[in-house]
Amino acid sequence: MLDGILLERRGIPVAAICTELFVPNGKAIAEAHGAPDFLFALVPHPMASASPTELAREAKQVLPEVIRLLVAQ
């Protein structure tokens, strides 16, 4: 999350992706670094154990949100 915030401050479009479990952490990091409205895309947790097929499905589902985040900036 912090990487995304710092990149955005440099004018680099960002689409941070966070699993549902880490939303509170992501929001806390954004708040602590002066970006309480920092937006990020959500994917289910856990992703580390997802199969290639599951990862492809989740990537297709989150893609519209990633594009929206990149274009909105």
C-alpha positions in Angstrom: 0.0 0.0 0.0 2.7 2.4 0.9 4.5 1.8 -2.4 1.3 2.8 -4.2 0.9 5.9 -2.2 4.5 7.0 -2.8 4.2 6.3 -6.5 1.0 8.3 -6.8 2.6 11.2 -5.1 5.2 11.1 -7.9 2.5 11.2 -10.5 2.7 7.6 -11.4 -0.7 5.9 -11.8 -1.2 3.1 -9.4 -3.7 0.2 -9.0 -2.9 -1.4 -5.6 -4.5 -4.8 -5.1 -5.3 -6.0 -1.6 -6.8 -9.2 -0.3 -9.9 -8.8 1.8 -8.1 -9.9 5.0 -5.6 -7.0 4.7 -8.2 -4.2 4.1 -7.9 -2.9 7.7 -4.1 -2.8 7.4 -4.2 -1.1 4.0 -6.6 1.6 5.3 -4.4 2.1 8.4 -1.3 2.5 6.3 -3.0 4.9 4.0 -4.3 7.0 6.9 -0.9 7.0 8.6 0.7 8.3 5.5 -1.7 11.1 4.8 -3.8 9.3 2.1 -7.0 8.3 3.9 -8.9 8.2 0.6 -6.4 6.0 -1.2 -8.3 3.5 -3.3 -7.4 -0.1 -3.9 -8.8 -3.1 -5.6 -9.9 -6.1 -3.6 -9.4 -9.8 -4.2 -10.4 -12.7 -2.0 -8.1 -14.1 0.6 -6.0 -16.2 0.4 -4.4 -15.8 -3.0 -1.0 -17.5 -2.2 -2.6 -20.9 -2.3 -4.8 -20.3 -5.4 -4.3 -22.5 -8.4 -3.3 -21.0 -11.8 -6.9 -21.4 -12.9 -8.2 -19.6 -9.8 -5.6 -16.8 -10.2 -6.7 -16.3 -13.8 -10.3 -16.1 -12.8 -9.6 -13.6 -10.1 -7.4 -11.5 -12.4 -10.2 -11.3 -14.9 -12.7 -10.3 -12.2 -10.4 -7.5 -10.7 -9.2 -6.2 -14.1 -12.1 -3.7 -14.5 -11.4 -2.2 -11.1 -7.6 -2.0 -11.8 -8.3 -0.2 -15.1 -10.7 2.2 -13.3 -8.1 3.0 -10.7 -5.4 3.6 -13.3 -7.7 5.8 -15.5 -9.2 7.8 -12.6 -5.8 9.2 -11.7 
